[in-house]
Amino acid sequence: MECLYISIEKMRFAIGILEEIIEKNLTIWQRFNRLKENSDYCFTEEGYAVSSDERLQNPLNDALVEAVLLLKNKEECYRFFEDIATVAEIKALAQRLEVAKMLQKNETYTAITEVTGASTATISRVKRCLNFGADGYQLILRRLKEQSEK
């Protein structure tokens, strides 16, 4: 039997939403729209949360994202990232992605540290982003899974 682990904070949040839906006779969609209005995130048509963090929204970051979107294959990605970042920075990003994959599989912090070398602080940060972030990890992990199933 598989167990689903959920934090007390998430459970309380979910119960609060359900109580509000029942108390105010809302549909789930109405409550979702209210959540969107009071959130630090905006949502795409597909329902993905997009960070509205103003620290990320500027012309320089837009140009970087647009440049990454122009890369056509793995070789181009390696060449671009080798020029734009240090080896340590690239390895740190790769480590975080692996941590996210392992967290999604409910691996323990100990196992994640042994495999990736990530600190518990890094693992906690990735976990927080997986649970409460802009859904970037969720999006890419879903696409990687779909790609591996082809």
For each residue, the residues with C-beta under 8 A, 3 or more apart:
1:
2:
3:
4:
5: 106
6: 10 11
7: 10 11 131
8: 11 12
9: 12 13
10: 6 7 13 14 131
11: 6 7 8 14 15
12: 8 9 15 16
13: 9 10 16 17
14: 10 11 17 18
15: 11 12 18 19
16: 12 13 19 20
17: 13 14 20 21 31 35
18: 14 15 21 22
19: 15 16 22 23
20: 16 17 23 24 26 31
21: 17 18 24 25 26 27 28 31
22: 18 19 25
23: 19 20
24: 20 21
25: 21 22
26: 20 21 30 31 34
27: 21 30 31
28: 21 31 32
29: 32 33
30: 26 27 33 34
31: 17 20 21 26 27 28 34 35
32: 28 29 35 36
33: 29 30 36 37
34: 26 30 31 37 38
35: 17 31 32 38 39
36: 32 33 39 41 42 43
37: 33 34
38: 34 35
39: 35 36 42 49
40: 51 52 53
41: 36 49 50 51 52 134
42: 36 39 49 50 52
43: 36 47 48 49 50
44: 47 48 50
45:
46:
47: 43 44
48: 43 44 135 139
49: 39 41 42 43 133 134 135
50: 41 42 43 44 134 135
51: 40 41 56 133 134
52: 40 41 42 57
53: 40 56 57 134
54: 57
55:
56: 51 53 61
57: 52 53 54 61 62
58: 61 62
59: 62 63
60: 63 64
61: 56 57 58 64 65
62: 57 58 59 65 66
63: 59 60 66 67
64: 60 61 67 68
65: 61 62 68 69
66: 62 63 69 70
67: 63 64 70 71 80
68: 64 65 71 80
69: 65 66
70: 66 67
71: 67 68 76 77 80
72: 76
73: 76 77
74: 77 78
75: 78 79
76: 71 72 73 79 80
77: 71 73 74 80 81
78: 74 75 81 82
79: 75 76 82 83
80: 67 68 71 76 77 83 84
81: 77 78 84 85 90
82: 78 79 85 87 90
83: 79 80
84: 80 81
85: 81 82 89 90 93
86: 89 90
87: 82 90 91
88: 91 92
89: 85 86 92 93
90: 81 82 85 86 87 93 94
91: 87 88 94 95
92: 88 89 95 96
93: 85 89 90 96 97
94: 90 91 97 98
95: 91 92 98 99 116 117 118 122
96: 92 93 99 100 118 122 126
97: 93 94 100 101 137 140
98: 94 95 101 102 115 116
99: 95 96 102 103 112 116 118 122 123 126
100: 96 97 103 104 126 129 130 137 141
101: 97 98 104 105 141 144
102: 98 99 105 107 111 112 115 116
103: 99 100 106 107 112 123 126 127 130
104: 100 101 130 141
105: 101 102
106: 5 103
107: 102 103 111 112 115
108: 111 112
109: 112 113 120 123
110: 113 114
111: 102 107 108 114 115
112: 99 102 103 107 108 109 115 116 118 123
113: 109 110 116 117 118 119 120 123
114: 110 111
115: 98 102 107 111 112
116: 95 98 99 102 112 113
117: 95 113
118: 95 96 99 112 113 122 123 126
119: 113 122 123
120: 109 113 123 124
121: 124 125
122: 95 96 99 118 119 125 126
123: 99 103 109 112 113 118 119 120 126 127
124: 120 121 127 128
125: 121 122 128 129
126: 96 99 100 103 118 122 123 129 130 137
127: 103 123 124 130 131
128: 124 125 131 132 133
129: 100 125 126 132 133 134 136 137
130: 100 103 104 126 127 133 137 138
131: 7 10 127 128
132: 128 129
133: 49 51 128 129 130 136 137
134: 41 49 50 51 53 129
135: 48 49 50 138 139
136: 129 133 139 140
137: 97 100 126 129 130 133 140 141
138: 130 135 141 142
139: 48 135 136 142 143
140: 97 136 137 143 144
141: 100 101 104 137 138 144 145
142: 138 139 145 146
143: 139 140 146 147
144: 101 140 141 147 148
145: 141 142 148 149
146: 142 143 149 150
147: 143 144 150
148: 144 145
149: 145 146
150: 146 147
